Amino acid sequence: MVKRSNFLVLAAALVLICIIPAGVLAQQHGPGPGPVRVNGSSFVPEQLEFSEDLLDDLNIPEGFEVNVFAQDLTNPRIMTVDDEGTVYVTQPEVGQVLALRDTDGDGTADEEEVVVSGIEFLHGITYHNGSLYLATPKEVYVAEIREDGSVSDAELLINGLPDGGQHPNRTLRFGPDGRLYLSVGSSCNACPEQNPEHATILQINDTERQTYARGLRNTIGFDWHPATGELWAFDQGSDWRGQDRPPEELNRIQEGGNYGWPWCFGKQQVDTVISQDPPNMTREEYCTMTVPSYLEYQAHSSPMQFLFYDETEFPEEYQNDAFLTLRGSWNRYPPVGYKVVRVRFNDAGEPERIEDFMTGFLHNNDTAFSARLCGLAIAEDGSLLVGDDTNGVIYRVSYEGENRTAQGNG
């Protein structure tokens, strides 16, 4: 015989299942003993093939225009631009770096060249002092850009990084101090790590490395404020905590800082789902010793590349603001993300709010998408390049209005 209370729970669950749209799977998780709880949905919109007609669906601020910089690429992920204006983009699925050049200045790449190949799972890339630095899950390579524009064979610089696990996509950049910084994601969704270099940002000086910050689940995007020199980064929150938590976090990264994962999220909030406590203390005690997030954003949006804007093509109000690609959710219904947002910073270099900048990649009442966004770069002319790693398109956002910054009016 079923007790009345259990019957009501079962009835409520059946109603929930009936109203969940097709393709959405209710998931159950629990921290060991205690009630099992429904913590989210699994839903990825249908992929639409790219066509230039979809450009008409995009929404951007007045005065801006969008065109296709490049298309028919294979899984383009992270981008960087050298001093000559060549755009380099990694293609992890084929282990390559592709060089794109706009030789006639019309805003469209008219030259494509594979300049690095044969490196499995090549993801991160950054340009520094005439060379390309490249990251795979466990290695960092360097390749020199020659005077004729060709690229030398990639040489191994660092190896022995933690294995890829759930988050193998390493990103790297040089800081104002001339040192290389490398983001190493967690090996899992939410677990105590065995390797202390997982869930960190590492600082690398020549071939020596140290942990610069930890407790960062998967920080793909990070950059330094052009005026203050402070490091800011977006971290991806854990899955299966609900439709609207934990938030995606904008963190001010401080040397030696602990940002809480896997036991805390946001502003020192305790994660009640993870089953294990930290060593020798409760998770409540642990969270009081962590660095809280500075700003928060909608859970499951999946923040990717993060980049400050310090060129003169856009209006002056965009100076020292940042752009962020949101690849889009899979652990939520209705879906969120699938867009580019702008992070507004005040004159003191503090972030104040996050607002939409480029939207319209979700279609058919949010049941289909035309892009999953990842890469960001500022082109030589000051336009913003936005990469779609699924349909293989790089979009170019330019400003055609009249109120560019004063430096750009000459």
C-alpha positions in Angstrom: 0.0 0.0 0.0 1.3 3.5 -1.0 1.3 6.1 1.7 -0.6 9.2 0.9 2.5 11.5 1.1 4.4 9.2 -1.2 1.5 9.1 -3.6 1.4 12.9 -3.8 5.1 13.0 -4.5 4.7 10.5 -7.3 1.8 12.3 -8.7 3.7 15.6 -8.7 6.6 14.0 -10.5 4.3 12.6 -13.2 2.8 16.0 -13.8 6.3 17.4 -14.0 7.4 14.9 -16.6 4.2 15.5 -18.6 4.9 19.3 -18.9 8.6 19.0 -19.7 9.0 19.6 -23.5 10.2 16.9 -25.8 13.9 16.4 -25.6 14.2 17.5 -22.0 15.3 14.9 -19.4 14.7 15.5 -15.7 17.7 14.5 -13.7 18.0 13.4 -10.1 21.0 13.9 -7.8 21.5 13.8 -4.1 24.5 14.2 -1.7 24.3 10.7 -0.3 21.8 10.3 2.6 18.6 12.4 2.4 16.0 13.1 -0.2 16.7 12.9 -3.9 16.1 16.2 -5.7 15.3 17.2 -9.2 18.2 19.6 -10.2 17.7 20.5 -13.8 17.0 19.6 -17.3 19.0 18.4 -20.3 18.1 20.2 -23.4 20.1 21.3 -26.4 18.2 23.2 -29.2 18.2 21.9 -32.7 21.1 23.1 -34.8 20.2 25.1 -37.9 22.6 25.2 -40.8 24.2 28.6 -41.3 23.0 30.9 -44.1 23.6 34.6 -44.6 19.8 35.1 -44.3 20.2 34.4 -40.6 22.2 37.7 -40.3 18.9 39.5 -40.5 17.8 37.9 -37.2 20.8 39.3 -35.3 20.3 42.1 -32.8 23.1 44.6 -32.1 23.2 48.2 -30.8 22.4 51.0 -33.2 25.3 52.1 -35.4 26.9 48.6 -35.5 26.9 46.2 -38.5 27.6 42.4 -38.8 29.1 40.6 -41.7 30.7 37.2 -42.2 34.5 37.4 -41.8 35.0 33.6 -42.6 32.9 30.5 -42.9 33.1 26.8 -43.6 35.7 26.3 -40.9 36.1 23.2 -38.8 35.3 23.7 -35.1 37.0 27.2 -34.8 37.6 27.9 -31.1 40.1 30.4 -29.7 41.4 33.4 -31.7 44.4 35.8 -31.5 45.7 38.5 -33.8 49.3 39.3 -34.6 50.9 42.7 -35.2 50.3 42.4 -39.0 46.6 41.8 -38.6 46.6 38.1 -39.3 43.9 36.3 -37.4 44.9 32.9 -36.0 42.2 30.4 -34.9 42.5 27.0 -33.4 40.6 24.0 -34.8 40.8 21.3 -32.1 38.9 18.6 -34.0 41.6 18.5 -36.6 44.6 19.7 -34.5 45.3 22.8 -36.5 45.8 26.5 -36.4 44.3 28.4 -39.3 45.7 31.8 -40.4 43.1 34.2 -41.9 44.0 37.4 -43.7 41.9 40.2 -45.1 44.3 41.5 -47.7 42.0 44.0 -49.4 40.5 45.5 -46.3 36.9 44.7 -47.1 36.1 43.0 -43.8 36.2 39.5 -45.1 39.1 37.0 -45.0 40.3 36.3 -48.5 43.3 34.1 -47.6 43.2 31.0 -45.5 46.3 29.0 -44.6 46.9 26.1 -42.2 50.1 27.2 -40.3 50.2 24.5 -37.5 49.0 21.0 -37.8 49.3 17.6 -36.3 48.8 18.6 -32.6 45.9 16.7 -31.1 43.3 18.6 -29.2 45.1 22.0 -29.8 42.8 24.6 -28.2 44.4 27.6 -26.6 46.4 30.2 -28.5 47.9 33.6 -27.9 50.3 35.9 -29.8 53.3 37.4 -28.0 56.4 39.1 -29.3 56.4 37.5 -32.7 55.4 34.0 -31.6 52.3 31.9 -31.2 51.8 30.0 -27.9 49.6 27.0 -28.1 48.0 24.8 -25.5 46.7 21.2 -25.5 45.3 19.5 -22.4 48.8 18.5 -21.2 51.3 20.6 -23.2 52.2 24.2 -24.2 54.0 24.8 -27.5 55.6 27.8 -29.1 55.9 28.6 -32.8 57.7 31.6 -34.3 56.1 33.8 -36.9 58.8 34.5 -39.6 59.2 37.8 -41.4 57.6 36.3 -44.5 54.5 35.4 -42.5 55.2 31.7 -42.4 55.2 29.9 -39.1 57.9 27.6 -37.8 57.3 24.1 -36.5 55.8 24.2 -33.0 58.3 23.4 -30.2 57.4 21.8 -26.9 57.7 24.4 -24.1 55.9 22.7 -21.2 54.5 19.2 -20.6 53.1 17.3 -17.7 50.0 19.4 -17.2 47.0 17.6 -15.6 45.0 15.3 -17.8 42.0 16.8 -19.6 39.2 15.1 -17.7 35.9 16.8 -18.1 37.4 20.2 -19.0 40.4 19.6 -21.3 40.2 23.0 -23.2 43.2 25.0 -21.9 43.5 28.7 -22.6 46.5 30.9 -22.2 47.6 34.6 -22.3 50.5 36.8 -21.4 50.0 39.3 -18.6 51.3 42.8 -18.2 54.2 41.3 -16.2 55.4 39.4 -19.3 54.5 36.0 -17.7 52.3 33.4 -19.3 49.1 32.5 -17.6 47.3 29.2 -18.3 43.8 28.1 -17.2 43.5 24.5 -16.2 39.9 23.4 -15.8 38.6 20.8 -13.3 38.6 17.1 -14.1 35.0 16.7 -13.1 31.7 18.5 -12.5 32.1 18.8 -8.7 34.6 16.7 -6.8 37.7 17.1 -4.6 40.7 17.1 -7.0 43.6 14.8 -6.6 46.0 17.0 -8.7 46.4 20.4 -7.2 46.9 22.0 -10.6 43.3 21.2 -11.6 40.8 24.0 -11.4 43.4 26.7 -11.4 45.1 29.5 -13.2 48.8 28.8 -13.4 51.5 31.4 -13.8 54.4 30.3 -15.9 57.9 31.9 -15.9 60.1 30.4 -18.6 59.4 26.7 -18.0 58.7 27.0 -14.2 55.1 27.2 -13.1 53.1 27.9 -10.0 49.5 28.0 -9.0 48.3 31.6 -9.2 44.7 31.1 -8.2 42.6 28.0 -7.4 39.0 26.9 -6.8 38.1 27.9 -10.5 36.0 25.1 -12.0 36.5 26.1 -15.7 37.8 29.6 -16.5 38.1 29.7 -20.3 38.0 33.5 -20.6 40.4 35.9 -18.7 42.0 39.2 -19.5 43.6 42.2 -17.8 41.9 45.6 -17.5 43.8 48.0 -19.9 43.9 50.8 -17.3 44.2 49.1 -13.9 46.1 46.0 -15.0 43.9 43.8 -12.8 43.1 40.3 -14.0 39.4 39.5 -14.5 38.0 36.1 -15.4 34.6 34.3 -16.0 34.2 30.9 -14.4 31.6 28.3 -15.3 29.4 27.0 -12.5 28.7 23.4 -11.7 25.9 21.4 -13.4 22.9 19.8 -11.8 22.3 22.4 -9.1 19.1 23.8 -10.6 17.8 25.9 -13.4 19.2 29.1 -12.0 22.2 28.2 -9.9 25.0 28.2 -9.4 25.7 31.5 -11.2 28.3 32.1 -13.8 30.9 34.2 -12.0 33.0 37.2 -12.9 36.0 37.1 -10.6 38.7 39.6 -9.8 41.7 37.1 -9.8 44.2 37.8 -7.1 47.4 35.9 -6.6 46.9 33.2 -4.0 43.1 33.5 -4.2 40.8 30.6 -3.6 37.5 31.0 -5.4 35.7 28.2 -3.7 34.9 25.4 -6.1 33.9 22.6 -5.5 32.4 23.5 -2.1 31.3 27.0 -2.7 30.0 29.2 -5.5 29.0 32.9 -6.0 29.4 35.0 -2.9 30.7 32.3 -0.6 27.5 30.2 -0.9 27.7 26.7 0.2 27.2 23.9 -2.3 24.9 21.5 -0.6 24.9 18.9 -3.4 28.5 17.8 -3.3 28.7 14.8 -1.0 32.1 15.3 0.5 33.4 18.0 2.9 36.8 19.6 2.5 39.6 18.2 4.6 39.4 18.9 8.4 36.6 21.4 8.3 33.0 21.8 7.2 32.1 23.4 3.9 30.6 26.3 5.8 33.9 27.0 7.4 35.7 26.6 4.1 33.5 29.0 2.2 34.2 31.8 4.7 37.9 31.7 3.6 37.2 32.0 -0.2 37.1 35.0 -2.5 33.5 35.9 -3.4 32.5 36.5 -7.0 32.3 40.2 -8.1 29.4 39.9 -10.5 27.2 37.0 -11.3 25.3 36.0 -14.4 22.6 33.5 -15.4 23.5 29.9 -14.6 24.3 27.5 -17.4 25.1 30.3 -19.9 28.6 28.8 -20.5 31.0 31.8 -20.6 33.8 31.4 -23.0 36.4 33.9 -24.3 36.5 37.2 -22.4 38.2 40.3 -23.9 38.6 43.9 -22.9 38.1 46.5 -25.7 40.8 49.1 -25.9 40.7 50.2 -29.6 39.2 53.3 -31.1 36.8 52.0 -33.7 33.9 51.7 -31.3 32.3 54.7 -29.5 34.3 56.1 -26.6 31.8 54.6 -24.1 33.1 51.1 -25.0 36.7 51.9 -24.0 37.8 49.5 -21.3 34.6 47.6 -21.3 34.8 43.9 -22.0 33.0 41.4 -24.3 32.1 37.8 -23.4 30.9 35.0 -25.6 28.2 32.7 -24.1 28.2 29.3 -25.8 24.8 28.4 -24.5 23.2 26.0 -22.0 22.5 22.3 -22.2 21.5 21.8 -18.5 18.5 24.1 -18.5 15.1 24.6 -20.1 14.4 27.0 -21.6 17.9 27.5 -22.9 20.1 30.5 -22.1 23.3 32.0 -23.5 23.9 31.7 -27.2 25.0 35.4 -27.5 27.7 38.0 -26.8 27.4 40.2 -23.8 29.1 43.4 -22.8 30.5 43.9 -19.3 30.4 47.5 -18.4 33.3 48.8 -16.2 33.3 52.2 -14.5 36.1 54.8 -14.6 37.6 53.2 -11.5 38.0 49.9 -13.3 35.2 48.1 -11.4 32.6 46.1 -13.3 29.0 47.4 -12.8 26.7 45.4 -15.0 26.3 42.9 -17.8 24.1 43.6 -20.8 23.3 42.0 -24.2 25.4 43.1 -27.1 24.8 40.6 -29.9 21.8 38.3 -29.8 19.5 36.5 -32.2 21.2 33.1 -32.4 18.2 31.3 -30.9 15.3 30.6 -33.1 11.8 29.0 -33.3 10.8 29.9 -29.7 14.3 29.0 -28.4 14.1 25.4 -29.7 16.8 25.9 -32.4 20.2 27.7 -32.6 22.3 29.0 -35.5 25.5 29.5 -33.5 27.3 28.3 -30.4 29.8 31.1 -29.7 33.3 30.8 -28.4 36.2 32.8 -29.8 36.7 36.5 -29.6 39.4 38.8 -31.1 39.8 42.4 -32.0 40.8 42.8 -35.6 43.5 45.2 -36.8 40.8 47.7 -37.8 39.2 47.7 -34.3 36.2 45.5 -35.3 35.2 42.6 -33.1 35.5 39.0 -34.4 33.1 36.4 -32.9 33.6 32.7 -33.6 30.9 30.0 -33.8 32.6 26.7 -33.2 29.6 24.6 -34.4 28.7 26.0 -37.8 32.2 27.1 -38.5 31.6 30.8 -38.9 33.5 33.9 -37.7 31.3 37.0 -37.5 32.7 40.5 -37.8 31.1 43.4 -35.8 32.0 46.8 -37.0 30.9 50.3 -36.1 29.5 52.5 -38.9 28.2 55.4 -36.8 29.7 58.8 -36.3 30.6 58.9 -32.7 33.8 56.9 -32.6 36.4 57.8 -30.0 38.3 61.0 -30.6 41.5 59.2 -31.5 39.6 57.4 -34.3 38.1 60.5 -35.9 41.3 61.7 -37.6 
